Amino acid sequence: MRPIRLEFSGLHSYRTRQIINFEELGAAGLFGIFGPTGSGKSSILDAMTLALYGNVERAAWGTRGIINQNENYLEVSFEFELGSNRYVVERRYQKDPSDPDRARAKYARLWKISYSGDVEEVVASGVSDTNAALERLLGLKQDEFSRAVVLPQGKFDQFLKLTGSERARMLEHIFCLERFGEELTNKARKVSIDCAAQLDNIEAEKRGLGDCSAEAEVAAKQRLAENEKWLQQLEVQYDVLDKRYREAEQLCELYEEKAKMILQKRELDEQKKGMENILHTLNRAEKVEPMRNLMEREKEISEELRLLEEKLAQEKRRLAQTKVELTEAEEALAAATRRKEEELPELIKRQERLQEALAKGAELEKLQTEKERIALELEELRNRLGQLKKARENQYKRLEMINKSYRKLNEQRQKLYVNLAEKEKIRVALQVLAQLESREKLFYEARDEYRERQKKSEKCWQQLVQKIREVLPKTVLEPSTDIAALASEQVRAAERNLTETDKAYQRALVQDRVKVLAQELKEGEPCPVCGSREHPAPAIEPAIELEQAQQALKDAGTRLQMLRRWQENVLQMWTSWQSAWEETKRSKERVEKLAKELEAAQQEFNEVRGDYERSYLQKRYRELERLEGELFEINKRNGAIDEERQEVEAQIRELEGEIQSMELKSVALENQLEGLTAQIKQLVRRLDETTGGIDPEKSLRETIKKIEALQQELKLAEERVRKIRDCYRQLESKVLIVNSKIETLQGEVSDIRYRLEKGITAAGFASIEEARAAMLDGEKREELRKRLESYRVEYETVNAQLKRLELAISGRAFNREEFENLKVKIKEIADELKQAREAVAVSREKLKELMQKKKRWNELEEQAAKIKQRKSLAEELSKLLQGRRFVQFLAEEHLKDMTVDASIRLGKLTGQRYALELGEGCEFVMRDDYNGGRRRPVTSLSGGETFLTSLALALALSSKIQLRGQYPLGFFFLDEGFGTLDEEKLELVVSTLEKLHNPERVVGVISHVRELRERLPLYLEVLPATEDGKGSEVRMVKN
């Protein structure tokens, strides 16, 4: 892992956004972070852990009190590189209004980005998902990350000088070894107790199995052999008898079937006369069928003629009665006319004279006004009458159009026909088809899901095989292979290789020191090791180069780390493949189940669909629904047209009545207008005449009454004559129409009867009634045809069956008594055979049960041996774990690994002069290879030597912790912890740190020592917060 860019604001003493570009800062491989105590140097590391893990290690509950007291929000963004991929994680926190110290996570997201900064993929969103994704990518927990990234130099100075027991306790805490103490001891005791309980259960189960000895097995096998021999003998006897019985049974069935056929033939012979009668009846019906329409038409016309003749007689009676009424009305009208002609002129003259006498000129003016009014009214009446006649004409035209539409719709209705039985059959088939299509959809979805899961399983297996062959290219893998054991064996082999390589490195290191001493020996001078002045056999060139051994040790450690990551990946892939394989198996079972259901649905559909194809069903059903809908619409329109026709006819009748009334009123007005004209003329002539002493008013009233009586009598007589005359004309018209229809129908019926008599005679019938009696409807004729055909087929079938049976019997005799005896005998053999088979089954089951018990006995013996061994190991382990000895052992092993690694690093830092070893009491010992490998305690080290040794230990611990992660950490921060540095120590620190630099690692030094800051090429200066509320700030400085 390599840091790229860190941005944060609102964290601890920082308020505004701070940006740290690690690519620029770490370009030289070494940089510093400087600032006074409390300025915010450690907050930079807090920003990293907060971005990666969502927690600050030194804060209560991880986030409490981390937001600046003058800010409401905290934001952090960290860009880093893992392998060849780059990621950015962003988080945002907000103060809780009810608790200012509480920071609530509002936002968290992890992106995978390109090197240009473009987002390629959103890896995780949300706090929990982001935390899980980051921990999965890094492979380190937060405490492991903190210990690997931040190396507290001062604490390792103390660690270097601690006693063995104190150093072991410190390592227990660093590597969390406490769980291997009392907790592991309790687990070992529990395993021992569980093993004892399992052994008791095994003994109880063995007692319950009973006798499982070899003698019991032999006896069971012998009983099975005897029963199988008995069964074989009975099966031979049964086969012989069964063959005889089947032949006799077949002959019996043939004789019984022959008897049935003979009886059936007799019954058919008895029915022959009836069938001949039916044939005769059917032939007569077939002969008369061509004349059916003529006879039905003749019947219809005869009935219609009868009704018309009755109607004609009725209309003639009404006509005669109306003629008498017309004569009487005309006579009454003539009498009224005569009286009017005789009396009215004189009365009018008298009235005029009286009016002239009474009204004189005023009366004349009044009459003229009345004349004008009547003329105007007459004009209006004539206009209204014209409108009414026009409206009547329009209504007649509308009625004709309605009748035409009605006839057209009836023609359309006759063309439409809907078979309701066919529609119901298709509807049922469509319901079954819907179920079939639903089953098909489920089946195809399940089949596609099965194929996808099968592909996924195969892909997981291929990925697993590919991953394994990265390390084991020639290994042949099967699904049954124990992948976990295979991977574990490779890791154990790498661990053994690392141990052997370390031993080889130690031997090479000793040989190299010996070589240096041998080269420094001079003849006559004492040896610094043994003191001898003679050197007869100085050391030769070492067989193994030190650098070669050192590189081999590094390669072995790298391979072990790689194999551990490989093992983890292989186990994850193996688990994924097993899960995918189980899903594929369940999916296949579901597909098979759905296939059976689909087959049943298809069979049901084939049974109900009839002759229709699947694609035609829906089309035919829609067509029937359309026809039914069209028929419904036609009936609906017919009803509407019928209502409209009735409405138009009512309107026509209303107009006819109103027109007649208007015409009568018009005639009356015309007559009245003529009378007024005459009166006015007479009144003018008599204006100068005198009245002769008569009371004009009284006389005028009497005269007017007489005139009105005459006029009213004449008007009523005329109205009555007109009405009766109209009625007479209408009756005459009806009589003529009925006569015309009767004549037409009589001609038609005569022609039909002539044709019928001719056809009936040709068909052999004596009369129309006889022919009509011989008629049968279509269904009846079809029924008779079917009966005749059924009789014919059955008769032919019976004859054919009798011939077949005679051929099958072939003259063989059948004895019922022998057949029954054979049946009894074979039943006895079958019962005995059943007993034998049951005996064999019981023997086999007992033998099988005995073998299973014996197998279970052996399994229990093996389990008991394993459990006893496990119990023994648990008891032994429990003894070994007493007194924290195992925890101390683990701490010592970790310490040994650290010492080897620290020694290698110390050698690099000191030009292979110093090496670090462990003494007998696990105390650190410094070995000076420049002084003949002389050893001295670490308490005697100078300040510079202590710095170098503690730095090597810190680097070794960081490297050991990083082994747990997937990617090596490409940076760490060294918290040097010095108070002050003199010139000599400063030079040592700077030169040592420069040696740590390599292209794959960046080193950051956290300090507040000014002298160290001036020696580094690039550093971050942390400016503390001020009293005016300004927060801490970070700036990059170059020397």
Buried (B, 14 or more C-beta within 10 A) or exposed (E): BBBBBBBBBBBBBBBEEBEBBBEEBBEBBBBBBBBEEEBBBBBBBBBBBBBBBBBBBEBEEBBEBBBBEEBEBBBBBBBBBBEEBBBBBBBBBBBEEEEEBBBEBEBBBBBBBEEEEEEEEEBBEBBEBBBEBBBEBBBBBBBBBBBBBBBBBEBBBBBBBBEBEEBBBBBBEBBEBBEBBEEBBEBBBEBBEBBBEBBEEBEEEBEEBEEBEEEBBEBBEEBBEEBBEBBEEBBEBBEEBBEBBEEBBEBBEBBEBBEEBEEBBEEBEEBEEEBEEBBEBBEBBBBBBEBBEBBEBBBEBBEBBEEBBEBBEEBBEBBEEBBEBBEEBBEBBEEBBEBBEEBBEEBBBBBBBBBBBBBEEEBBEEBBEBBEEBBEBBEEBBEBBEEBBEBBEBBEEBBEEBEEBBEEBEEBBEEEEBEEEBBEBBEEBBEBBEEBEEBBEBBEEBBEBBEEBBEBBBEBBEBBBEBBEEBBEEEEBEEEBEBEEBBBEBBEEBBEBBEEBBEBBBBBBBBBBBBBBBEEBEEEEEBEEEEEEEBEEEBEEBEBBBEEBBEBBEEBBEBBBEBBBBBBBBBEBBBBBBEBBEBBBEBBEBBEEBBEBBEEBBEBBEEBBEEBEEEEBBEBBEBBBEBBEBBEEBEEBBEEBEEBBEEBEEBBEEBEEBBBEBBBBBBBBBBBBEBBBEBBEBBBEBBEEEBEEBEBEEBBEBBBEBBEEBBEBBBBBBBBBBBBBEBBEBBBEBBEEBBEBBEEBBEBBEEBBEEBBEBBEEBEBEEBEBBBEBBBEEEEBEBBBEBBEEBEEBBEEBEEBBEBBEEBBEEEEEEEEEBEEBBEBBEEBBEBBEBBBEBBEEBBEBBEEBBEBBEBBEEBEEBBEEBBEBBEBBBEBBEEBEEBEBBBBBBBEBBBBBBBBBBBBBBBBBEBBBBBBBEEEBBBBBBBBEEBBEEEEBEEBEBBBBBBBBBBBBBBBBBBBBBBBBBBBBBBBBBBBBEEBEEEBBEBBBEBBBBBEEEEBBBBBBBBBEBBBEBBEBBBBBBBBEEEEEBBBBEBEEE
